[in-house]
Amino acid sequence: MGKPGQLARWIGVLLIVYGLYGLARPVVNPVIAGGAPADAAIGFFNGINGAMTGLAGIFVTIWCGLRGGPA
């Protein structure tokens, strides 16, 4: 594994990039590929991230936005 704060830094970078994306918000077509297996994978990684950092919901929120959910 890496240093203890390394995961927190990467999550911070992800949140900054997602924030910039939210400000620019280009018009994109919703992601329709993947289906239930992709949803399950996102949920799995979100659960791992939530357990490791306490920041539950990051990946699910981004995924729902890409799937065409409310902004």
C-alpha positions in Angstrom: 0.0 0.0 0.0 1.0 3.6 -0.2 1.2 6.3 2.4 -1.8 6.8 4.7 -2.8 10.1 3.1 -2.4 9.0 -0.5 -6.0 7.8 -0.9 -7.3 11.0 0.6 -5.3 13.1 -1.9 -6.6 11.1 -4.8 -10.2 11.4 -3.6 -9.6 15.2 -3.2 -8.3 15.4 -6.8 -11.4 13.5 -8.0 -13.7 15.9 -6.1 -11.9 18.9 -7.6 -12.1 17.5 -11.1 -15.8 16.7 -10.6 -16.5 20.2 -9.3 -14.9 21.7 -12.3 -16.9 19.4 -14.5 -20.0 20.5 -12.7 -19.2 24.2 -13.4 -18.5 23.6 -17.1 -21.3 20.9 -17.4 -21.0 20.1 -21.1 -24.1 18.6 -22.8 -23.5 14.9 -23.1 -25.7 12.0 -23.9 -26.5 9.8 -20.9 -24.5 6.6 -20.6 -26.7 3.7 -21.5 -24.1 1.0 -21.7 -23.2 -1.3 -18.8 -26.5 -2.0 -17.3 -26.8 -3.8 -14.0 -23.2 -5.2 -14.0 -21.8 -1.6 -14.2 -24.2 -0.4 -11.6 -23.1 -3.2 -9.3 -19.4 -2.5 -9.9 -19.9 1.2 -9.1 -21.8 0.3 -6.0 -19.0 -2.1 -4.9 -16.2 0.5 -5.4 -18.4 3.1 -3.7 -18.7 0.8 -0.7 -15.0 0.2 -0.5 -14.3 3.9 -0.8 -16.9 4.7 1.9 -15.4 2.1 4.3 -11.9 3.4 3.7 -12.5 7.2 3.7 -15.9 7.8 5.2 -16.9 9.6 2.1 -19.8 7.4 1.0 -21.7 8.3 -2.1 -19.1 9.9 -4.3 -18.9 7.3 -7.1 -22.7 6.7 -7.0 -23.4 10.4 -7.3 -21.1 10.8 -10.3 -22.4 7.6 -11.9 -26.1 8.7 -11.5 -25.2 12.0 -13.2 -23.5 10.3 -16.1 -26.6 8.0 -16.4 -28.9 11.0 -16.9 -30.1 11.5 -13.3 -31.0 15.0 -12.0 -28.2 17.4 -11.7 
